[in-house]
């Protein structure tokens, strides 16, 4: 019985060691991908910031672009974009996005707001379809290494309903990558764009209600919104620049989601490797104990047999069992 248990434990230890090699390799691959993802985020930020600034300035110069800035006065229909991963084995990365999206869907249902759901990632598609939540369009195969073409297709899908007046607001639920040690799921408004005049008005009023003097750190940080001459006109520029700004925002969300995914996978695989090591130690102790029990049992059987032989030989010498001359 003990020998059979030892064989079972030996096979189990070998299986766990094989799994440990896989999780360790996945951990190292994810760690290398994090560096690449961070580099892509840093490379895309200048374009994203510059495009957002130009589009905001153009929108402020176009009187017909009122619905493109600020918060909509009344929200009856929204487009919700949930960005998750195509694969698992990444801890709570996907689950956090799903829960935030479900909370937003629940609030929209309570407020009587219609929702058109768009998803990025196979896990998000399967999750919401399994729960009976209609998904208007899903984008697959772009969560690990998204390209700008991927972002363009996603941006076109969510921009068309807004441009056609089918939805009043476009929201994005994704994981923001602040650093290698800090990622958080956020819900932010993609369309309409943020109106800097509302923020500036709040900053220009001090605590006692008197206007405050704005402070600028330099000419490079100053946004002279509303004092620009456009050629061609602002409306034509906005028709071309608006989609580019949305594409850059979506691309940034995809890049940050990819970096957060690899960070979550690296942590999950590191934890799995540590658990495998602990299991190997645990089963090794159990196997050694079983081996010791087997050896002890065999020694006891040998000693018992020897004692029986010794007792038998002493009886024979006394002439009580075997008779001479037989």
GIDA-V796477 format. One record per helix or strand. SS is the DSSP state (alpha for helix, beta for strand). FROM is the first residue (numbers start at 0). TO is the last residue. If there is no record, write none. Layout:
ss->SS from->FROM to->TO
ss->SS from->FROM to->TO
This chain:
ss->alpha from->1 to->59
ss->alpha from->62 to->67
ss->beta from->68 to->68
ss->beta from->76 to->82
ss->alpha from->92 to->110
ss->beta from->113 to->119
ss->alpha from->121 to->129
ss->beta from->136 to->138
ss->alpha from->147 to->162
ss->beta from->168 to->178
ss->beta from->181 to->190
ss->beta from->192 to->192
ss->alpha from->195 to->202
ss->beta from->204 to->204
ss->beta from->210 to->210
ss->alpha from->218 to->220
ss->alpha from->233 to->316
